[in-house]
Amino acid sequence: MAIISSQYPILKAIAADAPVGMIHFDAHTDLFDSYFGGFKYTHGTPFHRAIEDGYLDPKRVVQIGIRGTMYDDEDIR
């Protein structure tokens, strides 16, 4: 069962005309490619999906308060 985050549909709605930037205050990046054994749509993946689908411009994203990665260096990339 996937846990779908509310951020993804919100970004999809506000980026209808062009990708948006974002200031994100959180301890987690929510940028994982998959989570919980391969699920693509979870609370840990919404910003990865939004970038992948062209709703979020990664060059215009600032994340504040991030504690670090969960697994390895690949998470940073």
URRAHU-V68642 format. One record per backbone hydrogen bond with DSSP energy under -0.5 kcal/mol. CO is the residue of the C=O (numbers start at 1). NH is the residue of the N-H. Records with the same first field share a line. If there is no record, write none. Layout:
# URRAHU-V68642
CO=NH ; NH
This chain:
# URRAHU-V68642
2=4
3=5
5=9
6=10
7=11
8=12
9=13
10=14
11=15
13=16
20=57
22=24 ; 62
23=25
24=26 ; 64
27=67
30=47 ; 48
35=39
39=35
40=42
42=45 ; 46
44=32
45=49
46=50
47=51
48=52
49=53
50=55 ; 56
51=54
55=20
56=58
57=60
58=61
60=22
62=24
64=26
72=75 ; 76
73=76 ; 77
